Amino acid sequence: MTELSPIALGFLGSLAAGSLTAIGAVPVLFGRVPSRATRDMALGFAAGVMLAASFFSLIIPALDAAEPMFENGAMPAAIVCISILLGMGAVALMNERLPHEHFKTGREGPEAASLRRVWLFIIAITIHNFPEGLAVGVGFGADGLSGGLPLAIGIGLQNAPEGLAVAVSLLGEGYPRARAWGIAALTGLVEPVGGLLGAGIITLSQPLLPWGLAFAAGAMLYVISHEIIPETHRSGHQNRATLGLAIGLVLMLFLDVWLG
């Protein structure tokens, strides 16, 4: 696998990570859905993984990549800060411009009465998942297997509870079990698209490396703050969610140090 190009690694790694969305949703097929408190703890775990990945696998490597390019010590920090804000702004813009719907908070973005509700929800998950695939692809494009593997494992781990959350929400809307699982599984397939794009851009233009790494981090940080953490606190399970976040953060830190 190490003989594959970074672009191929980025695609395959993000595809594997996205596929865990389907695996996480499997319990809905058998009627054994975990309690809401357990699901919130699992989503908190997902937030912790993404938070650690943003800093240890993306932001710190972005600073390391930018430092040799400039004699001025302030420039690497400025590039990374600007890129983080650009990444957050890009996802915020998609969130604003694309019609979508969250089952708990309702419709967001432009009016789209002609779109069925399930498609609005799928668009919302696409906005959520694309930055994750982008981050995995950027990791592989930046440093091959050692750069992308911790991210792929971490993002895959946090995709499982997200897949379950999507499927359970669809069940609550009256969708059959098999269809709820199928839609949840399909939402993970946007990640290899982001992975291919991220790995391709970084591989073709090394000067863009610090920009791409920090941009991907910013996109993930927006998703953590705007989507995951508010969702885990909505039903009064913030203590369990915070415990899950702590476990996810330290696990991702361990994986990054061990595998990186």
N, C-alpha and C positions, 0 to 999 in steps of 0.2 A: 504493500500500500504506500510505502514511502517513496516508491518510484513514480507514483502518479504526480501530475502537475499540480501546483497550488490551486489552479482553477477547478480541476477535477476533485481535489480534496475538499475544496470549499463547497462544491455542489453536493457531494456525497455526505459530507459531515452535516450539513444543514438539512439534507433529506432525512438522515438518520434521526437527528434531533426532532424534526417535525413529525416523524412517524410515531414518536412516543406520545403525541397528542392522542392518536388512535388507541394506543395501549392503555393510557390513563382513563379513557372513556369506557373501557370494556365492562366495568361493573354494571352499567345501565342495561346491558343485554341480559343480565341474570337477576335483576331486581334487587341487588344488594348494594344500595347506594349509601355511602357513609353519611353521618349526621352533618348538619350545617356547621356545627362547631369544628368538626374534624376537617371539613372542606375548607373552612376559613384558615385553619392552622396550616393546611397544605398549601394554600395560596400565599400565606405569609412566608412559608418556606421558599416558594417560587420567587417572591420579592427579594428575599435574602440572597438567593443565588444570583439573581440579576444584579443586585447592588454590588456584591463582591466582584462579579465578572466585569462590571463597568469600570471599577477602579483598578483591580489587580491585573486584569487581562487586556484592558483597553487603554485607560487613561495613563497609567504608569508606562506601558510600552510606547505610547504616543509621545510622552515627554522624552523617553530614551531615544526615540527615532529622530526627534526634532533637534536635540542638543548638538549633534555633530554638524548640523547644517548651518549653524549661526554662531558667530563669536559673541554676540550680545546675549548675555544670560537671560534677559527678559523676553526675548523673542520666542523661545520654545514654549514658555508658559502662556504667552499671549496667543500663539497659534492654537494651543490646546483649549484654552478658555473660549476663544471665538468658535472653534469647531464644536465644542459641547453645546454652546448656545444655538448654533446653526442646526445641529441634530435635533435638539428639543423643539426648535421653531418649525422644522420640517414636519415633524409628527403632529405638532399642534395645528399646522396649516391643513394637513390632511384631515385631521379631526374636525376642523372648522368647515372645510370645503366639500367633503364627501358626505352624502347622506348616509346615516347609520343609526342604529338603535341599540341601547343597552336595556335588558329586560327590567332592571331595577330603576334606572333613572330616566327611561323614555328616549324619545327621538332627539338626535342632535344633528347639527349640520343643516344644509338646505332642505326645504320641504321636498319630499319625494313620495307623493301619494300613490304614484303608479307602481312603486316597488312593493312587493309583498314583504311582510314584517320579517320573515326569516332571512330574506336577502339583505335587509338592513342590518340584521344582527351579524351576518356573515361578513359584511363590509367592516363592521366594527372590529371583529376578530382579525381580519386581514390587516387593518391599521395597527393592531396590537402585535401581530406575529412577524410582520415584515422586518422591523428593526432587529428582531432576534436573529433571523436568518442572515441579515446584513452583517451583524456582529460576528457570527461564526465564519462567514466568508472572508471578512476582513482579517480575522485571526489567522486563517489558513494562508491567505494571500501574503500576509506580513512575514510569517515565520514558519510556513509549512506545517507539518504534523505537530511539532511541539508548540506552535503558536495557537493552532486551532482546536486541538484535541480537548484541552481543559474547558474551552468555551462550548464545544459541541456536547460534552458530557453534562456540563452545568445547565445549559439551555434545555437539553433533553430531559433532565431531571425535573425542571420546573414546568415543562410542557405537559407532563402527566396530570398534575392536579388541574391545570387549565383545561385540558381536554375533558376531564370529568365535570368541571364546572359548566362548560358549554353544553354537554349532553344532558346534565340535570336540568339546566334552564330550559332546554328544548322539551324535555319531558313535562315540565311544568306548564308549557304552552300547549300540551295535548298531542305532541308528536309521538308516533309509535317508537318503541325502543330501538328497533333496527335503524330507522331513519334518523333518530336522534344521534345514534352512534356514528352513522355514515356522515352526517353533516359535520360533527365534531372532528372526525378523521380528516375530512377534506380541508378544514380550516388550517391544518398543519402543513398543507402542501404549498403554501405561499412562501414558506421558509427557504426551500431550495432555490426559489427565484431570487430572493434577497441574497442568499449565499453565493450564487453564481455571479450576481452583479458586484457584490462586495469584493470577492476574490479577483474578478476580472479587472476591476478598476485599479486595485492596489498592485496587481502583478504587472500591468501595463505601464504604470507610472509610479515609480518608487518615491519621487518627491511628494506624492499625495499621501504617503503612508501615515504620517502623524495626523493629517487632516481626517483621513478616513477612519482611523482608530478612534479618535475623539468624537467624531460625528456619530459613529455607531454607539458610543457610550452615552452621548447626550440623548439619542433617540430612545435608548433603553431606560434612562433615568426618567424621561417624561412618562413612559408607560407605567413605571413603578409608582410615581407620585400621583398621576392622574387617574389610573385605572385600578391597579392591584390593591394598594394599601387602603384606599377608601372602600373598596368592595369588602375587604376582610374585616373592617370595623363597623360595617353597616348594621350588623345583627347583634352587636354587643359582645362579640367574642375577641375583643382586641388583645386580651392577655394571651390567649392561645395563639393568635396571629403573630404577636410579637415574639413568642417562644419559637414559633416556626421560622420567623425571619432570622432569629439568632442562629438557629441550627443550620439553615440554608447558607447563611453568610460564612460561618466558620467552616462548613463542609466544602464550599467552593474555594475558600482560601487554601484549605489543605490540598485539594485537588490541583489547584493552580501551582502551588509550590512543588508538589510531588511530581506532577506530570510535565510541568513547564521547565 
